[in-house]
Amino acid sequence: MSTVVVGEKIPLALKLYDNVVNMKVKADIFSMFGDRLATVFLYHVESGLYVNTDLPMPDHKYVMAAYTVEDSVDYESVCERFDSSERMPEEESFVAGQVESSSKSKEFITGVVDEVKSH
């Protein structure tokens, strides 16, 4: 099981044990309810490794990829689960330092600023 941020590309990959380089490998992507969301073909990279990183992660709790080597009875079908996660908001900047005093009545904090970091 892998975790993928919603909207990021799903890293689909299948390695054939015998390193065959000329097979048609596909992945059927299913929702947690069993609905087929997509079918994509994987491309041979090297030594029987087939990959596809074109499909974005949908906004589902998880999806399952069912890999199939077409026109062959020599390989078993394999499934893989991808959990989704929300993209964390990026902080534009933050202040690092030490608080010298604070006052809840006036809603402010005084202190010494060591540094300000921006992204």
C-alpha positions as CSV (number, residue, x, y, z in Angstrom):
1,M,0.0,0.0,0.0
2,S,1.2,3.5,-0.9
3,T,-0.1,6.9,-0.1
4,V,-0.6,9.5,-2.9
5,V,-1.7,13.1,-2.6
6,V,-5.0,13.8,-4.4
7,G,-4.1,15.2,-7.8
8,E,-0.6,13.9,-7.8
9,K,0.4,11.1,-10.3
10,I,-0.2,7.5,-9.2
11,P,3.1,5.5,-9.5
12,L,1.9,2.4,-11.3
13,A,4.6,-0.2,-11.8
14,L,4.8,-3.9,-12.5
15,K,8.0,-6.0,-12.8
16,L,7.8,-9.3,-14.7
17,Y,9.8,-12.0,-13.0
18,D,11.3,-13.2,-16.3
19,N,12.3,-9.7,-17.6
20,V,10.3,-10.0,-20.8
21,V,10.3,-6.6,-22.6
22,N,7.6,-6.9,-25.3
23,M,4.4,-7.5,-23.4
24,K,1.2,-5.4,-23.2
25,V,0.7,-4.6,-19.6
26,K,-2.3,-2.6,-18.4
27,A,-3.7,-1.4,-15.1
28,D,-7.4,-1.2,-14.4
29,I,-8.1,1.4,-11.6
30,F,-11.0,0.7,-9.3
31,S,-12.7,2.9,-6.6
32,M,-13.2,1.5,-3.1
33,F,-16.8,0.7,-4.3
34,G,-15.6,-1.4,-7.2
35,D,-16.3,1.1,-9.9
36,R,-13.8,1.1,-12.8
37,L,-12.3,4.6,-12.9
38,A,-9.7,4.2,-15.7
39,T,-7.6,1.7,-17.7
40,V,-4.1,2.7,-18.6
41,F,-1.2,0.9,-20.3
42,L,2.2,0.6,-18.8
43,Y,5.3,1.3,-20.7
44,H,8.4,-0.9,-20.7
45,V,11.4,0.8,-19.0
46,E,14.0,-1.9,-18.8
47,S,14.5,-5.6,-17.8
48,G,10.8,-6.3,-17.6
49,L,9.8,-3.2,-15.6
50,Y,6.6,-1.6,-16.8
51,V,5.5,1.8,-15.5
52,N,2.9,4.6,-16.0
53,T,2.8,7.9,-14.1
54,D,0.2,9.7,-16.1
55,L,-2.9,9.1,-14.0
56,P,-3.7,11.6,-11.2
57,M,-5.0,10.3,-7.9
58,P,-8.7,10.9,-7.7
59,D,-10.5,12.3,-4.6
60,H,-11.3,8.8,-3.2
61,K,-10.3,7.3,0.1
62,Y,-8.3,4.7,-1.8
63,V,-8.1,3.1,-5.3
64,M,-6.9,-0.3,-6.4
65,A,-4.8,-1.0,-9.4
66,A,-5.4,-4.5,-11.0
67,Y,-2.4,-5.2,-13.3
68,T,-2.9,-7.6,-16.2
69,V,-0.4,-8.9,-18.8
70,E,-2.6,-9.2,-21.9
71,D,-2.5,-12.2,-24.2
72,S,-0.6,-14.3,-21.8
73,V,-1.4,-17.1,-19.4
74,D,2.1,-17.2,-17.9
75,Y,1.5,-14.3,-15.5
76,E,-0.9,-13.9,-12.6
77,S,-2.9,-10.8,-12.1
78,V,-1.7,-8.5,-9.3
79,C,-3.5,-5.9,-7.3
80,E,-2.1,-2.9,-5.5
81,R,-3.8,-0.4,-3.2
82,F,-3.1,3.4,-3.2
83,D,-4.5,5.4,-0.3
84,S,-5.1,9.1,-0.8
85,S,-4.0,12.0,1.3
86,E,-4.8,15.7,1.3
87,R,-2.2,18.2,0.2
88,M,-0.9,20.0,3.2
89,P,-1.1,23.8,2.9
90,E,2.3,25.4,2.5
91,E,3.3,28.0,5.0
92,E,4.5,31.2,3.3
93,S,6.7,32.2,6.1
94,F,7.2,31.7,9.8
95,V,8.9,33.4,12.7
96,A,11.4,31.6,15.0
97,G,12.3,33.1,18.3
98,Q,11.7,33.2,22.0
99,V,8.7,34.7,23.8
100,E,9.6,37.1,26.6
101,S,6.0,37.9,27.7
102,S,2.4,37.6,26.5
103,S,-0.8,39.3,27.4
104,K,-4.2,37.7,26.7
105,S,-6.1,40.9,27.6
106,K,-4.5,42.8,24.7
107,E,-4.0,39.8,22.4
108,F,-0.4,40.3,21.6
109,I,3.0,38.6,22.4
110,T,6.3,40.4,22.7
111,G,9.6,38.6,22.2
112,V,12.9,38.4,20.4
113,V,12.9,37.3,16.8
114,D,15.8,35.1,15.8
115,E,15.0,34.8,12.1
116,V,12.1,35.0,9.6
117,K,12.0,32.3,7.0
118,S,10.0,32.4,3.8
119,H,9.3,29.8,1.1
